[in-house]
Amino acid sequence: MVFSRKDPYAGYNFRVEIDSIIRAGFKSCSGLETSQEAGTYREGTDKSLGMRKIPGLLTSSNITLGRGITDDRELWDWRNKVATAQSPSAYRKNMSIVLLDDAGDEKVRWNLTNCWPTKWTGPTLDATVDEFAIETLEIAHEGITVENGKWK
C-alpha cells in the first residue's frame, strides 16, 4: 500500500451529518472514543498464579458538539423530542462525523448509530468578554464504525 500524504489532516475541517443531512457550523466535536474492559478469569486446573484476560463489552463515549447559537432551533427541538416522545424511533437518528482534507474532500467518516441527545447546555453569557454564544449538545449512541474506502 502506498501512502502519499505524510502530514496529518487538520482537525478543524469537518462536517456533521444527521440522518444524511449535512449540518454545517459546528465549532467543535469531541468524544469519538470506544473502549473495552478486560474481563479476568482463571481456570480451575490452571497452575499459574496470574489471571487470564479476555475482551469484555464494547462501550462508546458520548459525542459532544458545540456551535454558535443562531436562529436554527433544530438541535433544541431534537433534544426536546427525547423528553416528550412515546417511542425511541421518534427521536433516534444516525449521524456521521466526516473529516475533510484541505480541498474539502472526504477522508474519514465515522458513522454513529441510534443517536439521541442526552444533554443540551446553553451559552455562558458575560458582558465583559468578546465571544460568541456557544451551545453544546451531548449525544449518546450505540456504536461507531468507519466506512471502508474512506481512510486513504
MARVEXKE-998061 format. One line per 2 residues: number of its first residue (from 1); for each residue x, y, z of C-alpha. Coordinates in steps of 0.02 Angstrom, whole numbers, plus 50000, padded with zeros to 5 digits. Layout:
N
NUM = X,Y,Z; ...
end
This chain:
152
1 = 50000,50000,50000; 50069,50170,49951
3 = 50038,50321,50063; 50060,50490,49979
5 = 50015,50607,50122; 50140,50624,50264
7 = 50059,50766,50361; 49905,50735,50468
9 = 49737,50808,50418; 49681,50967,50506
11 = 49556,50941,50646; 49459,51099,50602
13 = 49398,51038,50433; 49248,50927,50471
15 = 49062,50916,50447; 48920,50833,50541
17 = 48781,50739,50453; 48621,50694,50546
19 = 48510,50570,50454; 48616,50602,50297
21 = 48583,50790,50301; 48740,50897,50312
23 = 48737,51009,50466; 48868,51146,50449
25 = 48934,51269,50575; 48995,51162,50719
27 = 49139,51237,50816; 49192,51076,50899
29 = 49162,50889,50906; 49234,50779,51042
31 = 49205,50605,51112; 49247,50494,50963
33 = 49301,50354,51078; 49270,50170,51107
35 = 49339,50062,51245; 49329,49883,51301
37 = 49351,49822,51478; 49461,49671,51505
39 = 49373,49529,51594; 49481,49416,51702
41 = 49462,49232,51739; 49561,49083,51798
43 = 49526,48904,51751; 49514,48784,51896
45 = 49654,48675,51828; 49769,48822,51789
47 = 49930,48807,51891; 49989,48986,51859
49 = 49965,49122,51988; 49907,49251,51860
51 = 49737,49286,51789; 49693,49272,51606
53 = 49612,49419,51519; 49478,49417,51386
55 = 49389,49560,51296; 49231,49620,51381
57 = 49088,49726,51317; 49125,49868,51198
59 = 49068,50040,51254; 49066,50207,51164
61 = 49082,50381,51240; 48951,50513,51211
63 = 48987,50639,51073; 48987,50824,51117
65 = 48951,50951,50981; 48974,51138,51005
67 = 48913,51278,50893; 48868,51461,50894
69 = 48686,51496,50932; 48585,51551,50780
71 = 48401,51558,50735; 48408,51371,50692
73 = 48315,51276,50830; 48330,51102,50755
75 = 48453,51035,50886; 48349,51106,51029
77 = 48191,51031,50954; 48278,50862,50937
79 = 48329,50868,51121; 48153,50918,51170
81 = 48079,50773,51070; 48175,50648,51179
83 = 48084,50712,51333; 47911,50702,51253
85 = 47916,50558,51128; 47820,50398,51160
87 = 47935,50289,51055; 48126,50289,51035
89 = 48104,50278,50847; 48033,50455,50854
91 = 48200,50530,50909; 48341,50407,50868
93 = 48444,50461,50717; 48602,50404,50631
95 = 48747,50525,50621; 48914,50540,50534
97 = 49065,50644,50581; 49164,50674,50421
99 = 49346,50732,50416; 49391,50829,50259
101 = 49559,50867,50178; 49619,51041,50126
103 = 49521,51029,49962; 49360,50984,50054
105 = 49364,50801,50001; 49304,50669,50122
107 = 49445,50570,50202; 49374,50486,50358
109 = 49191,50453,50402; 49141,50395,50575
111 = 48963,50329,50573; 48864,50330,50736
113 = 48706,50227,50756; 48545,50259,50852
115 = 48596,50432,50915; 48495,50541,51032
117 = 48536,50697,51131; 48559,50669,51318
119 = 48605,50846,51368; 48594,51023,51300
121 = 48699,51161,51378; 48666,51343,51342
123 = 48799,51478,51324; 48897,51565,51459
125 = 48842,51745,51449; 48967,51876,51508
127 = 48959,52059,51459; 49147,52082,51491
129 = 49207,51963,51354; 49201,51970,51165
131 = 49149,51791,51124; 49011,51706,51028
133 = 48868,51623,51122; 48905,51436,51108
135 = 48781,51295,51141; 48834,51114,51165
137 = 48738,50955,51134; 48791,50789,51209
139 = 48737,50640,51106; 48726,50457,51158
141 = 48744,50323,51026; 48758,50135,51010
143 = 48921,50117,50915; 49049,50189,50795
145 = 49103,50117,50628; 49220,50182,50494
147 = 49163,50163,50314; 49278,50060,50204
149 = 49374,50157,50074; 49364,50324,50163
151 = 49526,50309,50262; 49652,50347,50124
end
